[in-house]
């Protein structure tokens, strides 16, 4: 009996030890295979890295430098093995290029890899096994610098694990790019795609064509205007906002990235997204038109390279020659997207080209353009990547397709035997919102939440094994229209890039959203130490409200991205820290109040507290008559303006009614005569989307629905607004008897750009 009890006790001890140790394994991306053993390896100043050659030494020094800052001491480096407490690098040519094995015992650590890539990734794994304080830039006391004894066998699922930085819409310098490279390496990503050319800025020095950076790298400063509300620039007005990278800077970036196993892929757009080049050299366009470098959004993209002039191809070939001299990458990205080819249809040069080449239409002309440039790039030992529009008119023979308009283009290209990189807008565009729009900085008006990024798989389920074999991997794209600083950029990248890294690295069967969220929190602590301005949007509580007009109540459902979230809330003036109760079922509200809710961890609120004011007013659930009808695209329902549910900055949320060019005139039937003294009209302004506040609002009351008297007027002249804003236009007046309330709002009619303007309204609050 004693033997049985002892055996059971030892078994339980082993289970407990294994569980405790397993909880310490919070690596992102999750390794392919992890076996946790009993015991720990202790790092100290006596620890020695056993390396061979300068490259291995440099890899080891990256982690040693962290110990020097955070622990206050340095492990040693040697090419001779010691008896214990060493970290040894071993080469095994039988492993795959980026694979590694990590064997940690209490006496030593052995890292086995084929190439430097594996050693880099093994040390990144050790880094995440160490306490989060290893990221500190100053000495941290009382830290046990140990890692659990483990055996890890690891390699990536996909060979292409990328991030695209848009340097054109807003310029980012060498220091930020190198910081991004460090963060990519931390997550075992291996591609940085630099979008160096677009309408709003040419960012790469080309010595043969100095005007590209003298003129094309600078635009007129309209940063006070929202991106798509910016005005057309005058080609004679000198640009002052922008910048570019010299060839020497780019070579240094490439070298820095190579030491982190990251390939830099340059993108040189063609034939569209090139206004900056045409502003510099007008002869590149069909009609030699003079334009300024755009300061903001451009649509449609009609100022594109002329496909009929031989001088266009001479220019591009010369540009490509200099690009190739900087970037040793296997690929050159040539864009190829969103070309509006109306000028080609009437250009005599293009029409002659089509006739000479036997091309049926301008789509085939674009295919000719891409194929010709691909042939030249291939002749230089490089391969071409293009956005999925390069499929139109026939795909170039050796081109790789980057599928962004969903996955259809990628599937089509793979079916034709072409390699594919999947980067569909949903969920790979990191310029989309990642949390409730009211709580987020300005972004493109669409959503890619953290959990949606984690669900991404580059291989589409409908693909055959043969097609799937052509999927190189995936990539996140960060377009920079709304990002003017590194902090803005960081906010959009992290932590979504961590989720993407796991989808591209880890075996599909190893991945679990629940497990990932547990491993995410230690990574965020590392980001705190590193000073990364990561988003906390995943913490946010979101609310979904519905009105029960018959019962005069509103039901509010609370959600959060994390699995089984501990959401708690209070009503009224109660404290969220002290009085919060656990959210279980939708909350029914029948009187005006304030709702506060938060995600809780360890019995404490985390992230930003959600706050919503619910106002039951005298027009709630009453009938609304529309003397001018709303726009059919934004019509809400018959009670949108009186349901006490407020719209958000997301004008697609279903809580808005809109009027395009027309003025709004509505009448609310209060059903009985009531005494009122205030009216508020809730409105939205998003000048980039063509939505403007009303220029004038008038309120009228009546007791019979025939004879009205004016009780309030408010004038709001147009003003530049560089943000998205919600505003209640309030009018106070003497207490007045009313059974009918008429509200008239005057539309701006035309924006400063000359476009038709919208007005958006979500509620008419009558008190």
C-alpha positions in Angstrom: 0.0 0.0 0.0 2.8 2.4 0.9 4.5 1.7 -2.5 1.2 2.5 -4.3 0.7 5.7 -2.4 4.3 6.8 -3.1 3.9 6.0 -6.8 0.7 8.0 -7.0 2.4 11.0 -5.1 5.3 10.9 -7.6 2.9 10.7 -10.5 0.9 13.7 -9.2 4.2 15.6 -8.7 5.3 15.0 -12.2 1.9 16.1 -13.6 2.0 19.3 -11.5 5.6 20.0 -12.6 4.6 19.5 -16.2 1.5 21.7 -16.0 3.4 24.5 -14.2 6.2 24.3 -16.8 3.8 24.2 -19.7 2.2 27.4 -18.5 5.6 29.1 -18.8 5.7 28.3 -22.5 4.1 31.4 -24.0 5.9 31.6 -27.3 4.3 33.4 -30.3 4.3 32.0 -32.9 3.6 28.6 -31.3 6.4 26.0 -32.0 5.6 22.9 -34.1 6.5 20.6 -31.2 7.3 21.3 -27.6 8.1 18.8 -24.9 8.5 20.2 -21.3 10.8 18.5 -18.9 11.5 18.9 -15.2 14.0 21.5 -14.2 15.4 24.8 -15.5 18.5 26.2 -17.1 19.9 29.2 -15.2 21.5 32.0 -17.2 24.3 33.9 -15.4 27.5 35.8 -16.1 29.2 32.4 -16.2 27.0 31.2 -19.1 28.9 30.8 -22.3 27.7 30.8 -25.9 29.7 28.3 -28.0 29.7 29.6 -31.6 31.8 29.3 -34.8 32.3 32.2 -37.1 31.3 35.9 -37.1 27.7 35.3 -38.1 26.9 33.0 -35.2 28.8 35.4 -32.9 26.6 38.3 -34.1 23.4 36.2 -33.6 24.5 35.4 -30.0 25.4 39.0 -29.2 21.9 40.1 -29.9 20.6 38.1 -26.8 23.8 38.9 -24.8 23.1 42.6 -25.2 19.7 42.1 -23.7 21.2 40.4 -20.6 23.7 43.3 -20.3 20.9 45.9 -20.2 18.3 44.0 -18.2 20.4 41.8 -15.9 23.5 44.0 -15.6 25.9 41.3 -16.6 27.1 39.6 -19.8 27.3 35.9 -20.7 30.5 35.0 -22.4 31.3 34.0 -26.0 33.7 31.2 -26.9 34.5 28.8 -29.7 35.5 26.1 -27.1 33.0 24.0 -25.3 32.9 24.2 -21.5 31.7 21.6 -19.0 28.3 23.0 -18.2 26.2 26.2 -18.3 26.8 26.7 -22.0 24.7 27.4 -25.1 26.0 25.6 -28.1 25.3 26.2 -31.8 25.4 23.0 -33.9 25.0 22.7 -37.7 22.8 20.0 -39.2 22.6 20.2 -43.0 19.7 17.7 -43.0 17.3 20.3 -41.5 15.2 22.7 -43.6 16.6 26.2 -44.0 14.6 28.0 -41.3 14.1 25.0 -39.0 15.8 24.6 -35.6 16.0 22.2 -32.7 16.3 23.5 -29.1 17.3 21.1 -26.4 17.4 22.7 -22.9 18.7 20.8 -19.8 19.7 22.1 -16.4 23.4 21.9 -17.6 23.3 23.3 -21.1 21.4 24.4 -24.2 22.0 22.9 -27.6 20.7 24.7 -30.6 20.7 22.8 -33.9 20.0 24.4 -37.3 21.0 24.2 -40.9 21.7 27.9 -41.4 21.8 31.2 -39.5 18.0 31.6 -39.9 17.4 28.6 -37.6 19.9 30.0 -35.0 18.2 33.4 -35.1 14.8 31.9 -34.6 16.0 29.6 -31.8 17.3 32.6 -29.9 14.1 34.4 -30.4 12.4 31.4 -28.8 14.8 31.5 -25.9 14.1 35.2 -25.6 10.3 34.4 -25.1 11.1 31.7 -22.7 12.9 34.2 -20.5 11.0 36.5 -18.1 9.5 39.5 -19.9 11.9 41.8 -18.0 14.6 40.6 -20.5 13.2 43.4 -22.8 14.0 46.1 -20.2 16.5 48.8 -21.3 17.7 49.2 -17.7 18.7 46.8 -15.0 15.8 45.0 -13.3 16.5 43.6 -9.8 15.3 40.3 -8.3 14.6 38.4 -11.5 15.3 34.7 -11.9 16.9 34.6 -15.3 16.1 30.9 -16.1 14.1 29.1 -18.7 12.3 25.7 -18.4 14.0 22.6 -19.6 12.3 21.9 -23.0 12.8 20.1 -26.2 11.5 22.1 -29.2 11.5 21.0 -32.8 10.3 23.9 -35.0 10.0 25.2 -38.5 7.6 27.4 -40.4 4.5 26.2 -42.3 4.9 28.8 -45.0 8.0 30.3 -46.6 6.5 33.8 -47.1 5.6 35.5 -43.8 5.4 39.2 -44.6 4.5 42.8 -43.8 4.1 45.6 -46.2 4.9 49.2 -45.1 3.5 52.0 -47.3 6.2 54.7 -47.3 4.5 56.8 -50.0 1.3 58.1 -48.4 3.3 59.1 -45.3 7.1 58.8 -45.3 8.9 56.7 -42.6 12.6 56.9 -42.2 15.4 54.4 -41.8 15.3 54.2 -38.0 11.6 53.2 -38.0 12.1 50.7 -40.8 15.0 49.0 -38.8 12.9 49.0 -35.6 10.1 47.2 -37.6 12.7 44.7 -38.9 13.6 43.9 -35.2 9.9 43.3 -34.4 9.4 41.1 -37.5 12.3 39.0 -36.4 10.9 38.6 -32.9 7.8 37.0 -34.5 9.8 34.9 -37.0 8.5 36.9 -39.9 10.9 36.9 -42.9 9.6 39.4 -45.5 9.4 43.2 -45.4 7.7 44.6 -48.5 8.5 48.3 -49.0 5.9 50.3 -51.0 8.3 52.9 -52.3 6.3 54.5 -55.1 2.7 55.8 -55.3 0.8 58.8 -56.3 1.6 60.8 -53.2 5.3 60.3 -53.1 8.4 58.8 -54.7 10.6 57.5 -51.9 13.6 55.9 -53.5 16.6 57.8 -54.9 17.2 57.1 -58.6 20.4 58.8 -59.7 19.6 58.8 -63.4 16.3 60.7 -62.7 16.9 63.2 -59.9 13.5 64.9 -60.4 11.9 61.8 -58.9 13.1 62.9 -55.5 13.6 66.6 -56.2 9.9 66.9 -57.1 8.2 63.5 -56.7 9.1 63.0 -53.1 7.4 66.2 -51.9 3.8 67.3 -51.9 1.9 70.4 -50.9 1.2 70.2 -47.1 -2.5 69.6 -46.6 -2.1 67.5 -43.5 -4.8 69.7 -41.8 -7.4 68.1 -44.1 -8.7 64.6 -43.9 -7.1 62.4 -46.6 -9.9 62.2 -49.2 -11.0 65.8 -48.7 -7.7 67.2 -49.8 -7.7 69.5 -52.8 -6.1 69.0 -56.2 -2.6 70.5 -56.1 -1.1 73.1 -58.5 2.0 71.8 -60.3 3.6 75.2 -59.9 3.3 75.1 -56.1 6.4 73.7 -54.5 5.9 70.7 -52.3 7.3 70.8 -48.8 5.9 67.6 -47.1 7.6 64.3 -47.7 11.0 62.7 -47.9 12.9 59.8 -49.5 15.5 57.2 -48.8 18.9 57.5 -50.4 20.4 54.4 -52.1 23.0 54.2 -49.3 20.3 54.2 -46.7 18.4 51.5 -48.5 21.5 49.3 -48.8 22.1 49.7 -45.0 18.4 48.7 -44.4 18.9 45.6 -46.7 22.1 44.6 -44.8 20.4 45.1 -41.5 17.5 42.9 -42.6 19.7 40.2 -44.0 21.3 39.8 -40.5 17.7 39.1 -39.2 16.8 36.6 -42.0 14.4 39.2 -43.5 14.2 39.8 -47.2 13.3 43.3 -48.3 11.0 43.3 -51.4 10.9 46.7 -53.2 7.7 47.7 -55.0 8.0 50.1 -57.9 4.4 50.7 -59.1 3.4 50.6 -62.8 1.5 51.5 -64.8 -0.8 53.3 -62.3 -0.3 54.9 -58.8 2.5 56.9 -60.4 1.4 60.6 -60.2 4.6 61.4 -58.3 6.6 60.2 -61.3 4.4 62.0 -63.9 4.6 65.2 -61.8 8.4 64.9 -62.1 8.5 63.9 -65.8 5.3 64.7 -67.6 6.5 63.1 -70.8 5.9 59.7 -69.1 2.1 60.2 -69.4 0.0 59.9 -72.6 -0.5 63.6 -73.2 2.6 65.1 -71.4 0.1 66.5 -68.9 1.6 68.6 -66.0 0.2 67.6 -62.6 1.2 68.2 -59.0 2.1 65.5 -56.6 -1.3 64.7 -55.0 -1.6 65.6 -51.3 -4.3 63.1 -50.6 -6.7 60.6 -52.2 -6.9 60.3 -56.0 -9.7 58.5 -57.8 -9.9 57.3 -60.5 -6.3 56.8 -61.4 -6.1 58.2 -64.9 -2.7 59.8 -64.8 -0.7 56.6 -65.6 2.3 55.7 -67.6 1.9 55.8 -71.4 2.1 52.2 -72.7 2.6 53.4 -76.3 5.8 55.4 -75.9 9.2 53.5 -76.0 10.6 56.2 -73.7 8.3 54.9 -70.9 9.9 51.5 -71.0 13.4 53.0 -71.3 12.6 55.0 -68.1 11.3 52.0 -66.2 14.2 49.7 -67.3 16.7 52.3 -66.1 14.8 52.6 -62.8 14.7 48.8 -62.4 18.5 48.7 -63.0 19.2 51.0 -60.1 16.6 49.2 -57.9 18.3 45.8 -58.6 21.7 47.3 -57.6 20.2 48.1 -54.2 18.0 45.1 -53.5 19.4 41.5 -53.7 15.9 40.1 -53.3 14.6 37.3 -55.5 11.5 39.4 -56.4 10.7 42.9 -57.7 7.1 43.9 -57.0 5.7 46.0 -59.9 2.2 46.8 -58.5 -0.1 46.6 -61.5 -3.3 47.5 -59.6 -6.2 50.0 -60.1 -5.1 51.4 -63.5 -7.9 53.4 -65.0 -7.1 53.1 -68.7 -9.3 55.8 -70.2 -6.3 57.8 -71.5 -5.0 54.7 -73.2 -8.3 54.3 -75.1 -7.7 57.7 -76.8 -3.9 58.1 -76.8 -2.5 57.8 -80.3 0.7 56.2 -79.0 -1.3 53.5 -77.1 -3.6 52.9 -80.0 -0.7 52.4 -82.4 0.9 50.0 -79.9 -2.3 48.0 -79.8 -2.5 47.9 -83.6 1.1 46.9 -84.0 0.9 44.2 -81.3 -2.5 42.8 -82.3 -4.1 43.7 -79.0 -7.9 43.6 -78.7 -8.4 46.1 -75.9 -6.7 48.1 -73.2 -6.7 45.1 -70.8 -4.5 43.2 -73.2 -2.4 46.4 -73.5 -1.8 46.3 -69.7 -0.9 42.6 -70.0 1.6 43.5 -72.7 3.0 46.2 -70.4 3.4 43.8 -67.5 4.8 40.9 -69.7 7.3 43.3 -71.3 8.6 44.5 -67.9 8.6 41.0 -66.6 10.8 39.8 -69.5 13.2 42.6 -68.7 13.3 41.9 -65.0 13.7 38.2 -65.6 16.7 39.0 -67.8 18.3 40.5 -64.7 17.8 37.3 -62.8 14.8 38.5 -60.9 11.1 37.4 -60.7 8.1 39.7 -60.8 5.3 40.0 -58.2 2.1 42.0 -59.0 -1.2 42.6 -57.4 -4.0 40.4 -58.7 -5.0 42.9 -61.4 -2.1 41.6 -63.5 -4.3 38.6 -64.2 -6.5 40.9 -66.5 -5.7 40.4 -70.1 -3.5 37.4 -69.5 -0.9 36.7 -66.8 2.9 37.1 -67.5 4.6 33.7 -67.8 6.6 33.7 -64.6 4.8 36.2 -62.5 3.8 35.6 -58.8 0.4 37.0 -57.8 -0.3 38.9 -54.6 -4.0 38.4 -54.1 -5.6 41.3 -52.3 -9.2 41.5 -53.7 -10.2 38.5 -51.6 -8.7 35.1 -52.5 -10.3 34.7 -56.0 -7.2 36.0 -57.9 -4.9 33.8 -55.9 -7.0 30.7 -56.6 -7.1 31.6 -60.3 -3.4 32.2 -60.5 -2.6 28.9 -58.6 -4.9 27.1 -61.0 -2.8 28.4 -63.9 0.4 27.2 -62.1 1.6 30.5 -60.7 2.9 31.1 -57.2 0.6 33.1 -55.0 0.9 35.2 -51.9 -2.4 35.6 -50.1 -3.1 39.0 -48.6 -6.9 39.5 -48.9 -8.2 42.8 -47.6 -10.1 40.8 -45.0 -8.3 40.1 -42.7 -4.8 41.2 -44.0 -5.2 45.0 -44.4 -4.0 46.5 -41.2 -5.1 50.0 -42.2 -8.7 48.8 -41.3 -10.2 49.5 -37.8 -9.4 46.9 -35.2 -11.9 48.0 -32.6 -15.1 50.1 -32.2 -14.7 53.1 -34.4 -15.7 55.6 -31.7 -12.7 54.5 -29.6 -10.1 54.2 -32.4 -7.9 56.7 -34.3 -9.0 57.5 -37.8 -8.6 54.5 -40.2 -10.0 53.1 -43.4 -13.7 52.5 -42.9 -13.7 48.7 -42.6 -12.8 46.2 -39.8 -10.2 43.5 -39.2 -10.4 42.4 -35.6 -7.5 40.5 -33.9 -9.5 37.3 -33.8 -10.3 37.6 -37.5 -6.6 37.9 -38.3 -6.0 34.8 -36.3 -8.5 32.8 -38.3 -6.7 33.6 -41.6 -5.3 30.7 -43.6 -3.5 31.4 -46.9 -4.7 28.0 -48.3 -8.3 28.2 -49.3 -10.3 25.1 -48.5 -11.5 24.7 -52.1 -7.9 24.4 -53.4 -6.6 21.2 -54.7 -3.3 19.9 -53.3 -1.6 21.0 -56.5 -3.0 24.5 -56.2 -2.2 24.7 -52.5 1.4 23.9 -53.3 1.7 27.2 -55.1 0.7 29.2 -52.0 4.0 30.7 -50.8 2.3 32.2 -47.7 0.7 35.4 -46.6 1.3 39.0 -45.8 -0.2 41.9 -43.9 -0.4 45.3 -45.7 -0.4 48.6 -43.9 -1.5 51.4 -46.1 -0.5 54.8 -44.6 -3.1 57.3 -45.6 -4.0 58.0 -42.0 -0.7 57.2 -40.4 1.6 60.2 -40.0 4.0 59.0 -37.3 5.7 55.8 -36.2 3.4 55.6 -33.2 0.4 55.6 -35.5 2.0 52.8 -37.5 2.8 50.7 -34.5 -0.7 51.0 -33.2 -2.1 49.4 -36.4 0.5 46.7 -36.6 0.6 45.3 -33.1 -0.7 43.0 -31.8 -2.4 41.9 -35.1 1.0 41.0 -36.5 1.5 38.5 -33.7 -1.8 36.8 -34.7 -0.7 36.7 -38.3 2.7 35.4 -37.5 1.2 32.3 -35.8 -1.2 31.6 -38.8 1.9 31.6 -41.1 4.4 29.8 -38.9 2.6 27.2 -36.7 1.0 24.0 -37.9 -2.7 24.5 -38.4 -3.6 21.7 -36.0 -1.5 23.4 -33.2 -3.5 26.7 -33.3 -6.2 27.6 -30.9 -7.6 31.1 -30.3 -8.2 30.4 -26.6 -4.6 29.3 -26.2 -3.3 32.2 -28.2 -5.0 34.8 -26.1 -3.4 33.3 -23.0 0.1 33.6 -24.6 -0.7 37.1 -25.9 -0.6 38.9 -22.5 3.1 38.1 -21.8 4.0 39.3 -25.3 2.1 42.6 -24.6 4.2 43.0 -21.4 7.3 42.7 -23.6 5.9 45.4 -25.9 5.5 47.6 -22.8 9.2 47.2 -22.1 10.1 47.8 -25.7 8.0 51.0 -25.9 5.9 49.7 -28.7 2.6 51.7 -29.0 0.5 48.6 -29.5 -3.3 48.6 -29.7 -5.4 47.5 -26.7 -8.5 47.4 -28.9 -9.0 43.7 -28.2 -9.7 44.6 -24.6 -12.6 46.8 -25.6 -16.2 45.9 -24.8 -18.6 46.5 -27.7 -22.4 46.9 -27.4 -25.2 45.9 -29.7 -28.5 47.6 -29.0 -32.0 46.9 -30.1 -35.2 48.8 -29.4 -38.4 47.1 -28.3 -40.8 49.8 -29.3 -43.9 48.0 -28.0 -42.5 47.7 -24.5 -40.7 51.1 -24.6 -37.3 49.5 -23.8 -33.8 48.9 -25.1 -31.8 45.7 -24.9 -28.1 45.9 -24.9 -25.8 42.9 -25.6 -22.1 43.2 -24.5 -19.3 41.4 -26.3 -15.5 41.1 -26.3 -13.0 39.5 -28.6 -11.5 37.1 -26.0 -13.1 33.7 -25.3 -15.4 33.5 -22.3 -14.7 37.1 -21.3 -15.3 38.4 -17.8 -17.4 41.4 -18.7 -18.9 43.4 -15.8 -21.1 46.5 -15.9 -22.8 49.2 -13.8 -25.7 51.5 -14.4 -26.1 55.1 -13.4 -23.4 56.7 -11.3 -22.0 53.5 -9.7 -18.3 52.8 -9.8 -17.1 50.2 -12.4 -14.1 49.4 -10.0 -16.3 48.8 -7.0 -19.9 48.0 -8.0 -19.7 46.1 -11.2 -21.8 43.0 -11.7 -21.0 40.2 -14.1 -22.7 40.4 -17.5 -24.6 37.2 -18.3 -27.6 38.1 -20.5 -28.6 41.2 -22.5 -29.4 44.2 -20.3 -32.9 45.6 -20.6 -33.2 49.3 -19.9 -36.5 51.2 -19.6 -35.3 54.6 -18.3 -32.6 57.1 -19.0 -29.3 56.0 -17.6 -25.5 55.6 -18.2 -24.1 52.2 -18.9 -20.5 51.5 -18.1 -18.8 48.2 -18.9 -15.3 46.7 -18.9 -13.4 43.5 -19.4 -12.0 42.3 -16.1 -8.9 40.4 -15.3 -7.9 39.3 -11.8 -11.0 41.2 -10.6 -9.8 44.5 -12.0 -11.0 46.4 -15.1 -8.6 46.3 -18.0 -8.6 48.4 -21.1 -10.8 51.4 -21.7 -14.2 51.5 -20.1 -17.2 51.4 -22.4 -19.6 54.2 -21.7 -23.0 54.7 -23.2 -25.7 57.3 -22.4 -29.2 56.0 -23.0 -31.8 58.8 -23.1 -35.6 58.0 -23.2 -37.0 61.3 -24.5 -40.5 62.6 -25.4 -40.3 61.5 -29.0 -39.1 57.9 -28.3 -40.9 55.3 -30.5 -43.2 57.9 -32.0 -44.1 58.0 -35.7 -41.9 60.0 -38.1 -43.1 61.4 -41.4 -40.5 62.1 -44.1 -41.3 65.2 -46.1 -38.0 64.7 -47.9 -37.0 61.0 -48.2 -33.6 59.7 -47.1 -31.1 58.2 -49.4 -31.8 54.6 -50.3 -28.3 53.5 -49.3 -28.6 54.8 -45.8 -32.2 54.4 -44.8 -32.2 52.8 -41.3 -35.8 52.1 -40.5 -39.0 54.1 -39.8 -37.9 54.7 -36.2 -34.2 55.2 -36.6 -34.5 58.9 -35.6 -36.5 58.2 -32.5 -35.3 54.8 -31.1 -32.9 56.2 -28.5 -30.0 54.2 -30.1 -27.2 56.4 -31.1 -25.1 55.8 -34.2 -21.3 55.4 -34.1 -18.6 56.9 -36.3 -19.1 53.8 -38.5 -21.8 55.2 -40.8 -22.5 51.7 -42.0 -23.7 50.6 -38.6 -27.4 50.8 -39.5 -28.3 53.6 -37.1 -28.0 56.4 -39.6 -30.3 58.0 -42.1 -28.7 60.1 -44.8 -29.6 62.8 -47.3 -27.5 63.3 -50.4 -27.7 67.0 -51.6 -31.3 67.2 -50.5 -32.3 69.1 -47.3 -33.9 67.0 -44.6 -37.5 67.7 -43.5 -39.2 65.4 -41.0 -42.2 65.6 -38.7 -42.5 63.7 -35.5 -46.0 62.9 -34.2 -45.8 63.0 -30.4 -49.3 61.4 -30.2 -50.4 63.6 -27.3 -49.7 67.3 -26.6 -46.6 67.6 -24.5 -44.6 70.5 -23.1 -41.1 70.6 -24.7 -38.2 73.0 -24.3 -35.2 71.4 -26.0 -34.4 69.6 -29.3 -31.1 68.0 -30.2 -30.3 66.6 -33.7 -27.5 64.0 -33.7 -25.2 64.2 -36.7 -22.0 62.9 -38.1 -19.2 64.5 -40.1 -16.6 62.6 -42.1 -15.3 65.0 -44.8 -13.1 62.3 -46.3 -16.2 60.3 -47.0 -18.2 63.3 -48.3 -20.3 63.6 -45.1 -20.8 67.1 -43.8 -22.6 68.7 -40.9 -25.8 70.6 -41.8 -25.2 74.3 -42.4 -28.5 75.3 -40.8 -31.2 73.6 -38.6 -34.6 74.9 -37.8 -37.2 73.5 -35.4 -41.0 74.1 -35.6 -43.9 72.9 -33.4 -47.6 72.5 -33.9 -50.6 71.3 -31.9 -52.7 70.4 -35.0 -50.1 69.3 -37.6 -51.2 72.2 -39.9 -50.1 75.4 -38.3 -46.4 75.5 -37.2 -44.3 78.1 -35.4 -40.6 78.3 -35.4 -39.0 77.7 -31.9 -35.3 77.3 -32.7 -32.7 78.1 -35.4 -29.1 77.1 -35.4 -26.5 78.2 -38.1 -23.4 76.1 -38.6 -21.1 77.5 -41.4 -18.8 75.0 -43.1 -15.4 74.5 -41.5 -12.5 72.3 -42.3 -12.6 69.2 -40.0 -9.7 66.8 -40.2 -11.3 64.2 -37.9 -14.5 62.1 -37.8 -16.9 63.8 -35.4 -20.2 63.0 -33.7 -22.1 66.1 -32.7 -25.5 66.9 -31.1 -26.9 70.2 -32.4 -29.0 71.5 -29.5 -31.6 74.2 -29.4 -33.2 75.4 -26.2 -36.4 77.4 -26.2 -39.2 78.5 -23.9 -41.5 75.6 -22.7 -44.0 75.1 -25.5 -47.0 72.9 -26.0 -46.5 70.6 -29.0 -48.1 67.5 -30.6 -46.0 67.7 -33.8 -42.3 68.6 -34.1 -40.9 69.5 -37.5 -37.1 69.5 -38.1 -35.5 71.0 -41.2 -31.8 70.7 -41.8 -30.0 72.4 -44.7 -27.4 70.4 -46.8 -24.0 71.8 -47.8 -24.9 70.6 -51.3 -21.4 70.7 -52.7 -18.0 69.9 -51.0 -15.0 72.2 -51.5 -13.8 69.5 -54.0 -17.1 70.0 -55.9 -18.6 66.6 -55.0 -22.1 66.1 -53.8 -22.4 66.2 -50.0 -24.2 63.9 -47.6 -25.9 64.7 -44.3 -26.2 61.9 -41.7 -28.6 61.9 -38.7 -29.1 59.2 -36.0 -31.6 60.7 -33.5 -33.8 63.6 -32.8 -33.9 64.0 -29.0 -37.0 65.9 -27.8 -37.1 67.0 -24.1 
